[in-house]
Amino acid sequence: CLDQLVTHQLNNIEERAISTGVADMSALRSTLRNVFFVRERILNGQEDLLNEEYIRAGEVAAEIGAVEEGDAMEQWEKFCQMYTRYIRDNASFAHSAAMNQSPSSVVHLDTSE
């Protein structure tokens, strides 16, 4: 089920970090760090789930010592909190809003890739 995708990604990230010592959270670039994934969560009324996923991702990042990923999750979480209402009203706003973030922000950098 798609609503469990991020949960499975986070579980795999944790398990891999424990078994190999590698703190690799790159799988989240296709979900929590992807403006189109975020947009779809919002358009489908899953803002609360999205918020919970960012919190959990931040916790996993802290547990495995992935400081930069934790910071990225925090930036994306703030972006979602700030723009959810606008994205819900106009889906195309998501990409524009992400690209209008500071050029050095994770949200902008992830979206421009």
Secondary structure, DSSP 8 states (H G I E B T S, - for coil): -GGGHHHHHHHHHHHHHHHH-----GGGGGTTT-HHHHHHHHHTT-HHHHHHHHHHHHHHHHHHT-HHHHHHHHHHHHHHHHHHHHHHH-TTHHHHHHHTS-TTSHHHHHHH-
